[in-house]
Amino acid sequence: MPPDSTTLAAADQARAVVLQMMAERGRGVVLVGAARIDLALEHLFFVLKP
């Protein structure tokens, strides 16, 4: 089964955050990025929950 649009959107957001963190290399950016990834994963798990 191919991923749905919500799953793809969450993956794209997570990738964008990681790329931003790598580009800026700042501690605050890492913490904010981790929080955003956590929120995206929480949303993804909620969507995929049976």
N, C-alpha and C positions, 0 to 999 in steps of 0.2 A: 504494500500500500504506500503510495507516495505521500510525502508530508503535505499537510494542508497549508493554507496561506498564513495562518497564525503562527505555526511552527517556523515557517520560513522567515516571517517578520521578526520573531524573537531571535532566531539565529543571526539574522542580518544586524540587529541591534547589538547583540553581544559581540559580533565581529567588529563593528564600528567602535565600540567602547575599547576593545583590546587594542585596536590600531591607534586610537587616540592616546591610550596609556603608553604605548610603546614610543609614540612620537614625542610626548611631553616629558616622560620620565620623572614626573613629580610625585611626591608621596601623597599629596592631597588628591591628585588625579587618580591615583591607584585606589584610594579609599572610596572615592565617589564612583569610580568605575566598578569596583567590586560590589558596591551597593546596587548599582544599576543592573549588573549581571544577576545578582541575587533576586532582584525584583522580576527580571525577565524570566528567570528559571521558575520562580514561584508561579508566575502567570502561565508559563508553559505546562507545568505540572497540573495546575488547576484545569486547564483546557483538556489535557490528556487523561485526567482522572476518570475511570469508568463509572 
